[in-house]
Amino acid sequence: MVQAFPPGVTRRKYVPRHNTTEGDLHKMVCMTMLLSDKQRSYLHAMGIDVYQRQDAPCVQLLTTAAGAITPDPEDKSLSQVQEPIPLTPPSNSPTQLTLLDWAALQTAVRGCTACGLHQTRTQTVFGVGDPKAQLMFIGEAPGAEEDRQGEPFVGRAGQLLNQMLLAIELQRSQVYIANILKCRPPNNRDPKPEEAAQCWPYLQRQIEIVQPRLLVALGRIAAQRLLKTDTPLVRLRQKQHHPEGLGVPLIVTYHPAYLLRSPQDKRKAWEDLLYIRNTLRETTK
């Protein structure tokens, strides 16, 4: 049985981009051809329908009568940016942070009072998943539900992230998920530069301990903070980046919360998932 998608999400059909080359399309459809029934059910739950093209029995194309949806250059949700947050460790960060093991790092985060967010949080949100995962996802900050439960991505956006992982044959427990900030900003506002700077040493140490082969930035804010850029998300997708000081390649994709608001971009998120899966396979050879 296909799992019901969170309420209020419009189902969309996946279609290739207008500017997709024949070679890119061949790779994309051949990968689609290999989907199992279970993966198809997860894609269906994400709102992505898969169809068989009759004139190409060896591949499966994703089409729609309405035609392809192209990126809107006027989409302010993707193009408006704030000043990039510097990710230089603050002067008052723990000098022995690089010596902390996983348990000690968790304790340090729970007791952190380095910025004003400790006054409004319910609890810190350290992260979740396999601390030795090959793939690590990084979002921007905890939301209200994450603040209550102490775990990242547990609301509707978390449900969608779980479906996205299952679509590329990964369980939530097989990856590691963290955020730029460890505390929820009031009213879910964007992180302030000083807040991100105070949290950066904790995230950096998490990455050092996990030692993932690939990082994935979820959403514009996380991507711009990690890459120290104001480049719009649409121009950061579908390529490998190499953030300064991390030593791990990074790929950028949409935040699940954005996809819930803009389901028309789920087809592009699926392209990103395929790219992430293939890149991870290449790095583990």
N, C-alpha and C positions, 0 to 999 in steps of 0.2 A: 504494500500500500504506500502511495506517495504521501510524504509528510506534508501537512497543510502549511502554507507559507504565512508569515505573520499578517494579521488583518490590515487592510488598507493599502496593500501593495498591488499595483497593476501588473498583470502578466504581459511580457513582451517577447517577441520572437527574435532570435539572434540572426543577424545578417552581416555579411562582410562589409567592410568599409569601401567607399567608392574608389579610394586610392590604393586599395590592396593589390599588389602585383600578382601575376599568375603563379609565380613561385611561392609567394607567401600563402596564397589561397590553397595551393596544392598541399603545403605542409599542414595548414590549419584543418583542411577537410580530412586529410589522412589521419590526423590525430583524433578527429571527431569520430572517424570510422571505428576506432578501437575502443570506444566507450562501451562499458558493460551496461547491462540493464540497470544495475544498482546506481551507476553514475548518472544514467539518463534520468532516473527517478529523482536524484538530487538536483540535477539541472532543472527538471520540471518544477521542483519545489522552490528553486530560486527564481522561477518565472521565465526560464529560457526553454523554448521548444526546439526539438531537433527533427529534421525532415530528411527523407531520402530523395535525391534527385534521380529521376528515371534515366537520363541520358549519361549518367556517370555511375555505373553500378559499383565501382571500386571505391567510391568516396561518398560521403554524406554531407550535403550542404545545408546551411541554415538560411532559410529564405522567408520573405514576407511579402504579401501582396502590396503592402504600403511602400515598399522600397527601403533602401538603406537609410539609416539615420546618421547624419554627419555631425561632427562636433560644431557647436555654436560658438563662434569667436566672440560673441557678445555676452556669453554666459558669465556673469559677474561672480557667481559662486566659485568659479574655477580661476578667474583671472585676477580678482582683487586679492591683494596680499598685504601683509603688514611687514614692518621692518624685521628682517631675519633676527632671530634670537641668538646671541653668541653662546657657544657651547664650551667656553673656557671654564674650567673648574674654579669656583669662587675661592677667595683667599681664606675663608673660614671653613673650608671643607676638611673632613678628617684626614690628617696627614698620613695615617696608616691604612687608609681605605683599600689600597691595592693589596694589603696583606690579609684582608678579611676573607674567610671562607663563606660558603652559601648561607649557613645558619647565622653567622655573625653579621653578615650583610643584611639579612632580614631583620635582625634585632636592631641594627643601626637605623634602618628605614622606619621601623615602627616608632622609634623614639625621636625621630628628627623634628626639630623645631627651628630649622634654619630660615624659614620664611613664614609669612603671615598665614599661609594656608592651614597650618596646624591648628589654628584657632577655630576654624570652621568645619574641619573634616570630622566625619564619624570615625573613620579609621584610615590607615594608609592602604594602598593597593599595590602590592609588590610585583605580582605577576602570577602566571599560571602555566602549567605544562611540564614538559620534560626538560630539566635543567641541563641535559646533554643533547638537546635537539640539534638537528642539522639545519633546521629552518626556524627563524625567529621573526615574529611580527611585532612592530612597534607602532602604537597609536599615539594620540596627543595627550590625553588626560582621562581620568575616570569620570564617569557620569554619576547621576544620582543613585542608580541601582548598584553600580560598582562600589560606590561609597558605602552603601548599606551592607553589601555582602563581602566586601574586601577582595573582590576578584574582578579582573578586567573583562570586558565584553561579555556581560551576562544578560543584558536586556535584549530588545528586538534586534539591535545591531549584532549582538553576540550570536543570536540564533542564525542570522544570515551568514556570519563568518563561519560558523560550524558547517553550514550547507556548502559554502564555497570550498572549504577544506575537503569535505567528503567528495566533492565533484572531481578532485584531483587525487582521490584515494588516500587521504590523510585524515586521521582522527585528531581532535583537539588535543588529546593527551600526547600526541607524537611531535608537536611543535611547542615552541615557547612563545608566550604572548606577554608583552609589557607595554608601558606607556612612557612618554617623555616625562610627565609629572607623576608623582606617586600619591598626590592628594587631589581631590576634586576642587576645581575653581568654583567659587560661588556662581550660581545660575548658569553653570556650564560655559562661562565665558572662555575666550582664548587664553592660553598661558601668557603670563607677563615675562619679559626678558629675564628679570631677576629670579623668578620662580624656576624657569627652565635651567638657568645657570646653577642654582642650588641643587637641583635634582640630577644634573648631568653626571656628576661623578658616580652616583648610584647606578644609573643605566650603563655607563661605561664599564663599571665593574661587573655588572650582570653579563654583558656581552663577553668580557674577558673570561668569565667562568664557564658560561655556556659553550663558547667557542663554536658558534654556528658556521656553517659553510655559506649561508646566504641570509641576508636581512631583507625584510619587506616593510617599507614604510606605508602605513595605512592612512591615506588622506594628505591633503595639501599641507596642513600645519606640520605634521610629523616629518614629511619629506623636506620641507623648506628648512626646518630647524636642523635636521641631521646633515643636510647638504650645504647649509649656510648660504642659501640662495633665495631670491624672490621670483625665480622662474615659475610660471604657471604649471600646475600639475599636468595638463595635457601635453606639455613639452618635455616632461620628465619621464613619462611612461615608455614602456617597451625598449628599455636600454639598461645596461648595467652602470651603476655609479660606484665611486670609491670614496666614501666619506673620510675626511682627514682624521687620522689618529685611531681608526677602528680596525683597519686591516681586513675588512670583510666586505665583499661586494654587496650592493644594495639595489633593490628594484622597487619602483614606486607604483602603487595602484590606488584605487578609490577606497575611501573609508566606507565601511558597510552602512553607517548612518546616512551618508550622502546617497548611497544607492537606494535606500528606503525612500528618500525624498525625490530621487530622480531615477526611477526604474528604467527609463529609456537608455541609461548608460550601463545597464547590466551586461549587455553584449560586449562592451569594451572591457568590462571587468573579467569576463570569461576569456577574452584574448590574453589579458594579463595573467590569469591563472595558468593558462597553457604555457606562457612564456616563463613563468616562475617554475613550473614543474620541469620543463625541459632544461632550464638553466641549472636547477638543482641536480638533475641527473648528470649533466655535464661535469659539474664540480665534484661529484662523488665517484667518477670513473677512476 
